[in-house]
Every structure is written in C-alpha cells, then in structure tokens.
Amino acid sequence: MKKKLFSSAVILFSITAFLYSCQKEAANSSGNQSVNPDKPHTATIYFTDHQTPVFDSVFIDMQRLEVKLEDDSLPNSGWVNMNIAPRVINILRFRNGLDTLFASGTLPNARLKKIKLVLGTQNSVMKNGQSFPLRVKSEDREVIANLDISNFEISNGTVMFWIDFDAGNSIQVDNSGSGNNNGYRLKSHIKIFSRSSSGRIEGRVVPLAADPIIKAVIGTDTATAIPDDDDGEFKIVGLTAGTYKLIIDGQNGYNDTLIQNVIVRNREDTHLPLITLHQ
C-alpha cells in the first residue's frame, strides 16, 4: 500500500513539474514575459508615423520621454526618464513601415504602466510648399498613453515597443488668432504597439499618376498609408489582428478600389497582389 502511495506521489509530482515547465516555457516564448520582470531591463523605443495625406511635412519638437513603472518604492512616482536627443523631427519621413530608434535606457523593472511624451514649442507643418505654425496648448504638451503587456515585448532582457504618431488625427485648423489663415493646432494622438502583438499589410499600387491613399479599416478604426512616389509600394504597421477591408482612394481621375477580407495576423506581413487602378 505504501509503495502504491509513493508511486502515485512520484507520478503526481512529475506531472506537476512538467506542467509548470510547460507554462514557464510558454510564458518565456510569448514575447511579453521575462523570467523575472522585477529585475532591471534595458529598453529600446522606436518611432513611426501614421500617415496624413494633407501635409508635405510635419515637424514635431520632441523634448522628453518618460516611462512609468509599477513600483511604489521608486522615486518620482515610478516615472523614469529615457535617453533621447531633444530635437525637431519631420515625422512624415517615417511612413510605410519605416521607423527610427527614438529612445533607450535602463528600467528598474519590466512592469510598464504608461509613457509620457513631452513636446516643445517649435512645431510646424508644410502644406503645398508653405510653412504654417503648429500651436500646442500648454496642457497638450504632455502626451500620455497607457501600456500593458499587449503594447510591448521583452526579448533577451530588453523591453521594446513602437510609438505610432497619428499625424492625421492630431492636427486641427487653428482659428484662435486674427485673420483667416492662422495655422494649425496640435493635439497629439499616439498609439503604442509591439511587433509580436500586431500585424502588417503591404502591397503596391500602380500607376503612380493615381496618387492613391490607402485605408485599412476594421470596425471604427482606420489606418492610412500613402505609397512611395518612386515605386507605389506601401506598408501599414501596428495593426490589430483581424479581418480588414482595404480602400484604395484614387486621385487624378482614377477610380477607387475596395478589397474585402484582408486577414491580418500577429507577427506576420500580409502581402497583397499588385493593385492596378483604372480611369
């Protein structure tokens, strides 16, 4: 009887250990878990742009980036300054899947809760070759976004995520001054995503003379892209997994095209066949 009990206990212990090992392995391969999230982690943060067809350039004065961690023992309520070079960036340079390393640093732990992007006052836009001021109210100079494990990933002890600046929804006409053409106002909208918890759509639209605008739509969310001028290629990144419809808005007398049931999966590029617009 004792032998049976001992044998059962060994089997139960083995099963429990196996299940624990599987759970630990699954957690470590998810991209959002670390063996010990309470230890220090390096951080690399990238910047990309959610395109706007209205402006030729959008210059944003980036001054500071902070990350808030979940730890009551940390100073400054858990806010940690990242290393950035304060500068004015033409964010429209980073479209169609292009990005740039924006900030880096060391975090006391990997329990990220929020980010805070602090803007300066040297903001402007170019439209049809003309420069306009881009006013930022004092209360809008701090742009805060929530973070959870779906927004960032951890690989080899490094926290990584991307900041997607939605230029199209962030810029409004500013009629606060005198005259009829006073410039624009910036009220920033940003999205945080990781490559492990998002997907991408890419393709090519011809002819170049169509100057198309690409819109990927799912529910009430719309992501926009403008193909490259030299080859018509486009790429939309940071998309939530799901089924999209793709609207290709033709210009210069070219007809629009609608593509239904475009499937987006996490960690994958959805490649579309060549799209040809007709007049």
C-alpha positions in Angstrom: 0.0 0.0 0.0 2.8 2.4 0.9 4.5 1.5 -2.4 1.4 2.5 -4.3 1.1 5.8 -2.4 4.7 6.6 -3.0 4.4 5.7 -6.7 1.3 7.9 -7.1 3.0 10.8 -5.3 6.0 10.5 -7.7 3.7 10.5 -10.7 1.7 13.5 -9.4 4.9 15.4 -8.7 6.2 14.6 -12.2 3.0 15.8 -13.9 3.0 19.0 -11.8 6.7 19.7 -12.6 6.0 19.0 -16.3 3.0 21.3 -16.4 5.0 24.1 -14.5 7.8 23.7 -17.0 5.4 24.0 -20.0 3.8 27.1 -18.5 7.1 28.7 -17.9 8.3 27.9 -21.4 5.1 29.3 -22.9 5.4 32.4 -20.8 9.0 33.0 -21.9 8.2 32.5 -25.6 5.2 34.8 -25.6 7.4 37.9 -26.0 5.7 39.7 -23.2 7.1 37.8 -20.2 10.5 37.7 -18.6 11.9 35.1 -16.2 12.0 37.9 -13.6 10.1 41.1 -14.5 11.3 42.7 -11.3 14.9 42.8 -12.4 16.4 45.7 -14.4 15.8 45.7 -18.1 17.3 47.7 -21.0 14.7 49.5 -23.1 14.7 50.4 -26.8 11.8 52.5 -28.1 11.1 53.2 -31.8 9.1 55.9 -33.6 7.0 55.6 -36.7 4.2 57.7 -38.3 0.6 57.1 -39.0 0.4 58.9 -42.4 -1.6 62.0 -43.3 -2.3 63.0 -47.0 -2.9 66.7 -46.1 0.7 67.9 -45.4 4.0 67.7 -47.1 5.9 67.7 -43.8 5.0 67.7 -40.1 7.7 69.0 -37.7 7.3 67.9 -34.1 9.5 69.2 -31.3 10.4 66.1 -29.2 11.9 67.1 -25.8 11.5 64.2 -23.4 10.2 60.7 -23.0 9.4 59.0 -19.6 8.1 55.6 -18.7 6.1 54.9 -15.6 6.7 51.6 -13.8 4.6 49.8 -11.3 6.6 50.0 -8.1 5.6 52.2 -5.1 9.2 52.2 -3.8 10.6 54.1 -6.9 11.2 57.8 -6.7 9.2 60.3 -8.8 6.1 58.1 -8.6 7.8 55.5 -10.8 8.5 57.8 -13.8 11.8 57.0 -15.4 13.5 59.3 -17.9 14.6 57.7 -21.2 17.7 58.8 -23.1 16.7 60.9 -26.1 18.3 63.7 -28.1 15.8 66.6 -27.9 15.1 67.6 -31.5 12.6 68.6 -34.1 11.6 65.7 -36.2 9.8 65.6 -39.6 7.6 62.7 -38.6 6.3 62.1 -42.2 9.8 60.7 -43.0 8.8 57.6 -41.1 6.0 56.1 -43.1 5.3 52.8 -45.0 6.9 50.7 -42.3 10.0 53.0 -41.7 10.9 53.7 -38.2 13.8 55.2 -36.2 15.3 54.4 -32.8 13.9 57.2 -30.7 14.9 56.4 -27.1 16.8 54.0 -24.9 17.7 53.5 -21.3 17.6 51.1 -18.3 14.4 50.4 -16.4 14.5 49.2 -12.8 11.8 46.6 -13.7 9.7 45.5 -16.6 6.3 46.4 -15.2 5.4 49.2 -17.6 2.2 51.1 -17.0 2.4 54.4 -19.0 4.6 56.6 -21.2 4.8 60.3 -21.3 6.0 62.2 -24.4 6.8 65.9 -23.6 6.7 68.3 -26.6 8.4 71.7 -27.1 7.0 74.8 -28.9 8.9 74.6 -32.2 6.3 72.8 -34.1 5.2 73.5 -37.7 3.8 72.0 -40.9 4.4 72.4 -44.6 1.4 72.4 -47.0 1.8 73.0 -50.7 5.3 74.3 -50.1 4.1 76.9 -47.5 5.1 76.7 -43.8 2.4 77.2 -41.1 2.9 77.3 -37.3 1.6 74.3 -35.3 0.4 75.6 -32.0 0.4 73.3 -28.9 -1.5 74.4 -25.8 0.4 74.1 -22.5 -2.0 71.3 -21.4 -1.3 69.4 -24.6 2.5 69.4 -24.3 2.4 66.2 -22.2 1.1 63.2 -24.2 0.4 60.2 -22.0 -0.6 56.7 -23.2 -1.3 53.5 -21.2 0.9 50.5 -21.5 0.1 46.8 -20.9 1.6 43.5 -22.0 0.0 43.8 -25.4 1.8 47.0 -26.1 5.4 45.9 -25.5 7.6 42.8 -25.8 10.6 41.5 -24.0 13.4 39.8 -25.8 16.7 38.7 -24.2 16.2 41.1 -21.3 15.3 44.1 -23.5 11.9 45.8 -23.5 10.9 47.0 -26.9 7.9 48.9 -28.3 7.0 51.4 -31.0 5.3 54.8 -30.8 3.0 55.5 -33.7 2.2 59.2 -34.1 -1.2 59.7 -35.7 -0.5 62.9 -37.7 -3.8 62.9 -39.5 -6.0 62.9 -36.3 -3.6 65.1 -34.3 -3.7 68.3 -36.4 -6.6 70.7 -36.4 -7.2 74.1 -38.1 -6.3 76.9 -35.6 -8.6 79.9 -35.9 -7.7 81.4 -32.5 -5.8 84.4 -33.8 -6.6 87.3 -36.1 -7.0 86.8 -39.8 -8.3 83.9 -41.8 -5.3 81.8 -42.1 -3.6 81.4 -38.7 -2.1 78.0 -38.9 -2.9 74.7 -37.1 -3.2 73.3 -33.7 -1.6 70.1 -32.4 -3.5 67.8 -30.0 -1.4 64.6 -30.2 -2.8 61.1 -30.7 -0.3 58.3 -30.3 -0.6 54.5 -30.4 1.8 52.1 -28.7 2.4 48.7 -30.3 4.8 45.8 -30.4 5.6 43.6 -33.4 4.8 40.4 -31.5 1.2 41.7 -30.8 0.4 43.3 -34.2 0.5 42.6 -37.9 1.2 44.4 -41.1 -0.3 44.9 -44.6 1.9 45.6 -47.6 1.5 45.9 -51.3 2.0 48.0 -54.4 -0.4 50.3 -56.3 0.0 51.4 -59.9 0.0 53.7 -61.9 2.0 56.3 -59.9 -0.2 59.0 -61.5 -3.1 57.8 -59.5 -1.6 59.3 -56.3 -3.7 56.9 -54.2 -4.5 57.0 -50.5 -4.7 53.6 -48.8 -7.0 53.0 -45.9 -7.2 49.8 -43.8 -10.5 49.7 -42.0 -11.7 47.4 -39.2 -14.7 48.4 -37.2 -14.3 52.0 -36.3 -10.5 52.0 -36.7 -8.8 53.3 -39.8 -5.1 53.2 -40.6 -3.8 55.2 -43.5 -0.8 54.9 -45.9 0.5 56.8 -48.9 2.5 54.7 -51.4 6.1 55.7 -52.2 6.5 58.1 -55.1 9.1 56.0 -56.9 7.5 52.6 -56.9 4.0 52.7 -55.5 4.8 50.4 -52.6 3.1 50.9 -49.2 3.1 49.2 -45.8 0.8 49.7 -42.8 2.2 48.5 -39.5 0.9 48.2 -35.9 -2.4 46.6 -36.9 -4.6 44.7 -34.5 -5.1 41.1 -35.7 -8.4 40.7 -37.6 -10.2 41.0 -40.9 -9.9 44.3 -42.7 -11.3 46.0 -45.8 -8.8 47.9 -47.8 -10.0 51.1 -49.5 -7.7 52.4 -52.3 -8.8 56.0 -52.9 -7.7 57.0 -56.4 -6.9 60.6 -57.4 -6.5 62.5 -60.7 -9.5 60.8 -62.3 -8.6 57.2 -61.2 -11.4 55.1 -59.8 -11.4 53.8 -56.2 -10.9 50.1 -55.4 -12.2 48.1 -52.5 -10.5 44.9 -51.3 -12.5 42.9 -48.8 -11.5 40.2 -46.3 -7.8 41.1 -45.8 -6.6 38.9 -43.0 -4.0 40.3 -40.5 -2.2 38.1 -38.0 0.1 38.9 -35.2 3.9 38.8 -36.1 3.1 38.4 -39.9 3.1 40.5 -43.0 0.0 40.2 -45.2 1.3 40.6 -48.8 -1.3 41.8 -51.4 -1.0 41.2 -55.1 -0.3 44.1 -57.4 -3.2 46.6 -57.3 -3.9 48.4 -60.6 -6.3 51.5 -60.7 -8.1 52.5 -63.8 -9.7 55.7 -65.0 
